[in-house]
């Protein structure tokens, strides 16, 4: 491209600064033109390193700037609909983190505006773009239906500082929307019913039936251990099967054209020890397990897991994690963050349709999350229809 795409970024918290802002800084085609965050101290810290052209504490300043080509937003989800609607009114394409909204009313309104103005909206379901996902998708595309999947995604919420307490709310809407989208992307069939049970809040089993008779069960919990890899997929295909661990290793059994074992490199981060990148490429799951157990010990010995509001505990953790430190462990595998953002920006500028998830895809996941919560409360399956999430 003759000129870099000028991005206006709204939010520079932990996730945004470690993912999207770093992607922009490394890109040959993207430029961090405008950066906004209501926390002035955080804004100054991030700006001093990544040096955007302009900064502000007001997100509307970024939306209204005529020199901004594309917007990128990731803050507390309740503000996402207002930002996206304002962007669409200004005819600016926007990449917004999940969830797009906390309800289907706002989600459908955004879909309508996006269609009316013919302005693209991408939602941050990055797992579609992970190298592991693209590798697995070949097997899913060639497999006879139905397909049966088990997916585990477990965290330890004790690691979250008070500023991230909103992430401890309903996990179905905050986190598991990622998996609802990934399952749809791999199976390529619409969800038709959801049945869920919960042992305690944010500790659930969710079973989804799809229109092609495929079934998937998700084990979702915030009561897990940092010492264990966060995500795992097991799929039964046509007289073949597949296992994926934390986006660093895939094992295939009886599937023609795929290796018995394939490992994938990790994602590198600024000012971090990035030895995990090649370690994952060489040893996959074993390297991830070793790193997670190291990270778990540091969080445990520092006192963070006992009290994540204790700033001294976080200082202890920094010392235990080394200098430079290993990255935040949930970010170490490559889950497609960088590829997803660059795909959207480059396609939009070239007037092509991006491959990213859009408002309809996001609304589908919100409908699944709402159905799962309703199923937990009623003890009954909830039937879904495409009219639930499309205008």
HELIX and SHEET records of a PDB file:
HELIX    1   1 UNK A   14  UNK A   18  1                                   5    
HELIX    2   2 UNK A   20  UNK A   26  1                                   7    
HELIX    3   3 UNK A   40  UNK A   50  1                                  11    
HELIX    4   4 UNK A   59  UNK A   64  1                                   6    
HELIX    5   5 UNK A   77  UNK A   79  5                                   3    
HELIX    6   6 UNK A   80  UNK A   89  1                                  10    
HELIX    7   7 UNK A  104  UNK A  117  1                                  14    
HELIX    8   8 UNK A  126  UNK A  129  5                                   4    
HELIX    9   9 UNK A  131  UNK A  142  1                                  12    
HELIX   10  10 UNK A  157  UNK A  159  5                                   3    
HELIX   11  11 UNK A  162  UNK A  168  5                                   7    
HELIX   12  12 UNK A  171  UNK A  174  1                                   4    
HELIX   13  13 UNK A  177  UNK A  187  1                                  11    
HELIX   14  14 UNK A  276  UNK A  283  1                                   8    
HELIX   15  15 UNK A  285  UNK A  302  1                                  18    
HELIX   16  16 UNK A  311  UNK A  320  1                                  10    
HELIX   17  17 UNK A  329  UNK A  331  5                                   3    
HELIX   18  18 UNK A  337  UNK A  349  1                                  13    
HELIX   19  19 UNK A  359  UNK A  378  1                                  20    
HELIX   20  20 UNK A  386  UNK A  388  5                                   3    
SHEET    1   A 6 UNK A  54  UNK A  56  0                                        
SHEET    2   A 6 UNK A  30  UNK A  36  1                                        
SHEET    3   A 6 UNK A   5  UNK A  10  1                                        
SHEET    4   A 6 UNK A  70  UNK A  73  1                                        
SHEET    5   A 6 UNK A  93  UNK A  96  1                                        
SHEET    6   A 6 UNK A 121  UNK A 123  1                                        
SHEET    1   B 9 UNK A 261  UNK A 263  0                                        
SHEET    2   B 9 UNK A 249  UNK A 253 -1                                        
SHEET    3   B 9 UNK A 241  UNK A 245 -1                                        
SHEET    4   B 9 UNK A 231  UNK A 236 -1                                        
SHEET    5   B 9 UNK A 148  UNK A 154 -1                                        
SHEET    6   B 9 UNK A 215  UNK A 221  1                                        
SHEET    7   B 9 UNK A 203  UNK A 210 -1                                        
SHEET    8   B 9 UNK A 191  UNK A 200 -1                                        
SHEET    9   B 9 UNK A 382  UNK A 383 -1                                        
END                                                                             
